[in-house]
Amino acid sequence: MHECSRLNWAMAPFVAVTGRELAKHSARLRVVEREDYVGKEVVTTDGRGRPVMAVVTDHADGSNDCHIFAPLATGFPQA
């Protein structure tokens, strides 16, 4: 994983490209932004502060990979 400058510094996987896959655009990374209410959850954000739900890698052969960033809930101790 690395902070990708092309995806506004969101965490993205390194894509191994070998042999005939070296052609440009053999894999495409895209960010899926979180669309629901965040509230007090701790979420992964990109460089602009927007919440990121997942990063999807689309390969030229039609397959895809998905890295999901699950939110964390916070709790408060009982007084």
C-alpha angles and dihedrals in degrees: 000000000000140000102260117213091202090058095049092267095302116153109263135171123254109248115219109220120186140161116348091001089076090094113114115270095018087140131022127200120206133179121228109208121214109254103187132078114290100197113167096335119123106239137177112256136191126232091281092054094251115143114252119209100179147344115225124200114205113197126206092244091062097258123120142196126210129203110195123201108208117206122239122229120220125218132200123218117248114251 
